[in-house]
Amino acid sequence: MSKRFYTRQPKTWREIARPIIKRVLDEHKGEPREKVKRALRDAYPFGSRSHYPYQVWLDEIRRQLEAAYFEDKRELQRNEAGQKQEIVPDTKNAIANPWYPDTGGK
């Protein structure tokens, strides 16, 4: 008698959407926003654009776009990291604190 072992649950809407969105974003990297939006719209895999699957699709697009934006921002910060920036205290708006002479305390 053989037993059936299920090693994996059926995929969720998000698990189905994630690689499709990633592929579309990778294929259209650097292209105008409207063209990317059109490609994402055309790649929608769940039939009618309504109810929970569509909400998950839109949420996953938002997540991946935010991740790409923040990755680009981190890359920019890494490139600028070679230039040291001096931190200068704001003495104009500082409150005098007697325990810290730098703030105008005695």
C-alpha positions as CSV (number, residue, x, y, z in Angstrom):
1,M,0.0,0.0,0.0
2,S,1.6,3.3,-1.0
3,K,1.0,6.5,0.9
4,R,0.7,9.8,-0.8
5,F,2.8,12.5,0.6
6,Y,2.0,16.0,-0.3
7,T,5.2,18.0,0.0
8,R,3.7,21.2,-1.2
9,Q,0.4,23.0,-0.8
10,P,-1.2,24.4,-3.9
11,K,0.3,27.7,-4.9
12,T,-1.2,30.9,-3.6
13,W,-2.3,33.8,-5.8
14,R,0.8,35.7,-4.7
15,E,3.1,32.7,-5.5
16,I,1.7,32.6,-9.0
17,A,1.9,36.3,-9.6
18,R,5.3,37.0,-8.2
19,P,7.5,35.4,-10.9
20,I,5.3,36.7,-13.7
21,I,5.6,40.3,-12.4
22,K,9.3,39.9,-11.9
23,R,9.8,38.6,-15.4
24,V,7.8,41.5,-16.9
25,L,9.7,44.1,-14.8
26,D,13.1,42.6,-15.8
27,E,12.1,42.5,-19.5
28,H,11.0,46.2,-19.5
29,K,13.7,47.6,-17.2
30,G,14.5,51.2,-18.1
31,E,11.5,51.6,-20.4
32,P,8.8,54.3,-20.0
33,R,6.4,53.8,-17.2
34,E,3.3,53.6,-19.4
35,K,4.9,50.8,-21.5
36,V,5.7,48.8,-18.3
37,K,2.2,49.3,-17.0
38,R,0.8,48.1,-20.3
39,A,3.0,45.0,-20.2
40,L,1.9,44.2,-16.6
41,R,-1.7,44.7,-17.6
42,D,-1.2,42.3,-20.6
43,A,0.5,39.7,-18.4
44,Y,-2.4,39.3,-15.9
45,P,-2.9,35.6,-15.5
46,F,-6.1,35.2,-13.5
47,G,-9.0,35.9,-15.9
48,S,-11.3,38.8,-14.9
49,R,-9.8,41.7,-13.0
50,S,-11.9,41.5,-9.9
51,H,-12.0,40.2,-6.4
52,Y,-9.1,38.8,-4.3
53,P,-6.8,37.6,-7.1
54,Y,-6.7,41.1,-8.7
55,Q,-6.0,42.7,-5.3
56,V,-3.1,40.3,-4.8
57,W,-1.8,41.1,-8.3
58,L,-1.9,44.8,-7.7
59,D,-0.3,44.5,-4.2
60,E,2.5,42.3,-5.6
61,I,3.2,44.9,-8.3
62,R,3.4,47.6,-5.7
63,R,5.7,45.5,-3.5
64,Q,8.1,44.7,-6.4
65,L,8.1,48.3,-7.7
66,E,8.9,49.6,-4.2
67,A,11.6,47.0,-3.7
68,A,13.2,48.0,-7.1
69,Y,12.9,51.7,-6.1
70,F,14.6,51.2,-2.8
71,E,17.3,48.9,-4.3
72,D,18.1,51.7,-6.8
73,K,18.2,54.2,-3.9
74,R,20.5,51.9,-1.9
75,E,22.7,51.6,-5.0
76,L,22.9,55.3,-5.3
77,Q,23.8,55.7,-1.6
78,R,26.5,53.0,-2.0
79,N,28.0,55.0,-4.9
80,E,28.0,58.2,-2.9
81,A,29.4,56.5,0.2
82,G,32.9,57.1,-1.0
83,Q,32.3,60.8,-0.5
84,K,32.4,61.5,3.3
85,Q,29.7,63.9,4.4
86,E,30.3,65.8,7.6
87,I,27.5,65.9,10.1
88,V,27.0,69.5,11.2
89,P,24.7,70.2,14.2
90,D,21.9,72.6,13.8
91,T,22.9,75.3,16.2
92,K,20.3,77.8,15.0
93,N,17.3,75.7,16.2
94,A,19.1,74.0,19.1
95,I,17.8,74.3,22.6
96,A,20.4,75.3,25.3
97,N,21.2,72.4,27.5
98,P,23.5,73.0,30.5
99,W,24.8,69.4,30.4
100,Y,25.9,69.7,26.7
101,P,28.1,72.8,26.1
102,D,27.8,72.5,22.3
103,T,24.1,73.5,22.6
104,G,24.8,76.8,24.2
105,G,24.7,75.7,27.9
106,K,27.2,77.0,30.4
